[in-house]
Every structure is written in structure tokens, then in C-alpha cells.
Amino acid sequence: MALPLWPSKPGSVANSHSCLGDGVTELWDERAQAYRDSKTHAEGDDLDLVVEWCAPGPGRKVIDVATGGGHVARRLREQGCEVVTTDSSPGMKPDVVSRAEDLPFADGSFDCAVSRIAPHHFGDIGRAIEEMARVSNDVVVIEDTLFSSERHEQAEKLRDPTHVRNYTEDEWIEFLTGAGLEVEQRQLFEKVHPLEDWLGRTGCEGEEAERVKELLADRMTDDGVAWTDVKLVLKARKSQR
Ligand SMILES: C[S@@+](CC[C@H](N)C(=O)[O-])C[C@H]1O[C@@H](n2cnc3c(N)ncnc32)[C@H](O)[C@@H]1O
């Protein structure tokens, strides 16, 4: 597909380094292959629902924000969508290197804006959701980890310093309605994370890994080799008002 690159603001940059300058981008570059290979990201009922709620079909224009290993984009393209992927990490090889908080596209460029298991990394979540609402002319679909406890937050940050925050369902409704969207559907999924793979993807090892396991003790599976979290999937539509 020819990329609909209509820079909406002077200075917007497409397909070049976004210069976050805080080491976060470099960290993600190093992890790119691990996220492409991750089974947790590449499949699951949660992914199936995200794809379904994007209403895929030939010619539907979708932006996959913070695409990571590109699993949502791959599935949507298989169903005929014209997908543009964005990510702040050049190593993820998105179509356009861009922060979610500053999408270089004109208003209403896409039929659907989707972001899966990524918003908890965004530095300014409110701004990012406003941007997704702005560039979509129809639907916004989000999947992210549901907030469960401060211990869980500590574990996530220790395992991955780029983790910013998981949010509650109420906070999500506020972000979406605050961006002029009406929430139409939501669904929760329990997701199981094999511990060694999950820790390995971000290079968390030694004492830190042991502390992460302690912090997640109440969420471990009985055999102790995995832990579970809950993902929230939301579909919101542009308000007609
Ligand atoms: C867990 S991965 C995304 C997973 C992917 N969406 C999937 O379904 O497999 C998180 C991604 O968010 C990206 N990211 C982090 N902060 C970002 C930001 N502010 N704007 C855009 N992308 C960001 C990272 O570079 C990384 O590729």
C-alpha cells in the first residue's frame, strides 16, 4: 500500500529515528527479535478479538500504533486491510517511526486505530489516545494489561524500566471518552506468561528476577513456572456529536 503520509505538523518525521534521547528507544531496538518471536504476542484469544473488533476487510485502512513485532498488522493484512505500522523504535521496523503521542498523519486518515499491549509504555497516555482518536475516522481498538496492584506495578517496572503504568477499567473509559470516543464493547482475558520467557525478553536476571518473582507470588500458577495477568480489550467509536 502507498503510505498515507500527510504530515499533520511541521517537523513530523516519518521513517527516521525519533530521537527520544532517553535510552528507551535503544532498549526496544535490542529487544525487537524477542518480541517478533514471542508466542504470547503472536497468538491468543485476545489477539483474535482485537483483530475482529478492527472489522478487517479489503481496503479498510488501519494504523497499528506501537506495533512491536507486528502481530496485529500481520493478521489484519491477511484479511485485506491496508495497514500502516508505527513504533518509536526503529528496530521494530515499523512503516513509520513515530511516538504514539505525536502521530504524523492528518485527521481521519484511517478507518481504525489500534494499539495492543503497548499503552502502558506511553509517557503521556492521554495525549496518545487523543492522537489515535484524531487520526481515526471510525473506530479505536485498545488492548492493555489491567491494573491489579502496586506490587504488580513494582514487578513490571523492575522487569522492564520502560513500563510506565497499567490502568484500571475506569481509567480507560476516562481516557477514551475524554478523547471524544464512545466505548461500545469491552472484554477481559486472562493471559498466562511462562516466567523464563517473560523475564528473558527484557534481559531481567539474577537478584532482580528473584525479586520480581517474589512480588508476583500471588499471581503464580500452581507449578510456579508461569504467572497470569488480565488483559482488557476495548472498542470505542468516534462520537457523532
Ligand atoms: C510490547 S510491544 C507491542 C506489542 C505489539 N503491539 C503486539 O501486539 O505484539 C511495545 C512496543 O511499544 C513501543 N513503544 C513504547 N513507547 C512508545 C511510544 N511512546 N510511542 C510509540 N511506541 C512506543 C515499543 O518500541 C515496543 O515496540
The ligand as a MOL file (V3000), in Angstrom:
LIG
                    3D

  0  0  0     0  0            999 V3000
M  V30 BEGIN CTAB
M  V30 COUNTS 27 29 0 0 0
M  V30 BEGIN ATOM
M  V30 1 C 5.0200 -4.9530 23.8910 0
M  V30 2 S 5.4860 -4.1260 22.4770 0 CHG=1
M  V30 3 C 3.9980 -4.0530 21.4960 0
M  V30 4 C 3.3560 -5.3440 21.1770 0
M  V30 5 C 2.6030 -5.3970 19.8600 0
M  V30 6 N 1.6690 -4.3020 19.7030 0
M  V30 7 C 1.9110 -6.7400 19.6930 0
M  V30 8 O 0.6720 -6.8070 19.5740 0
M  V30 9 O 2.6370 -7.7600 19.6600 0 CHG=-1
M  V30 10 C 5.5660 -2.4300 22.9860 0
M  V30 11 C 6.0120 -1.5010 21.8690 0
M  V30 12 O 5.7260 -0.1630 22.2630 0
M  V30 13 C 6.7080 0.6610 21.6680 0
M  V30 14 N 6.6470 1.9560 22.3660 0
M  V30 15 C 6.9970 2.2570 23.6300 0
M  V30 16 N 6.7270 3.5410 23.9080 0
M  V30 17 C 6.1720 4.0750 22.7870 0
M  V30 18 C 5.6530 5.3560 22.4280 0
M  V30 19 N 5.6320 6.3620 23.3230 0
M  V30 20 N 5.1800 5.5370 21.1950 0
M  V30 21 C 5.2010 4.5330 20.2780 0
M  V30 22 N 5.6720 3.2890 20.5540 0
M  V30 23 C 6.1380 3.0610 21.7880 0
M  V30 24 C 7.9970 -0.1220 21.8530 0
M  V30 25 O 9.0180 0.3160 20.9840 0
M  V30 26 C 7.5000 -1.5370 21.5700 0
M  V30 27 O 7.7010 -1.8960 20.2220 0
M  V30 END ATOM
M  V30 BEGIN BOND
M  V30 1 1 1 2
M  V30 2 1 2 3
M  V30 3 1 2 10
M  V30 4 1 3 4
M  V30 5 1 4 5
M  V30 6 1 5 6
M  V30 7 1 5 7
M  V30 8 2 7 8
M  V30 9 1 7 9
M  V30 10 1 10 11
M  V30 11 1 11 12
M  V30 12 1 11 26
M  V30 13 1 12 13
M  V30 14 1 13 14
M  V30 15 1 13 24
M  V30 16 1 14 15
M  V30 17 1 14 23
M  V30 18 2 15 16
M  V30 19 1 16 17
M  V30 20 1 17 18
M  V30 21 2 17 23
M  V30 22 1 18 19
M  V30 23 2 18 20
M  V30 24 1 20 21
M  V30 25 2 21 22
M  V30 26 1 22 23
M  V30 27 1 24 25
M  V30 28 1 24 26
M  V30 29 1 26 27
M  V30 END BOND
M  V30 END CTAB
M  END
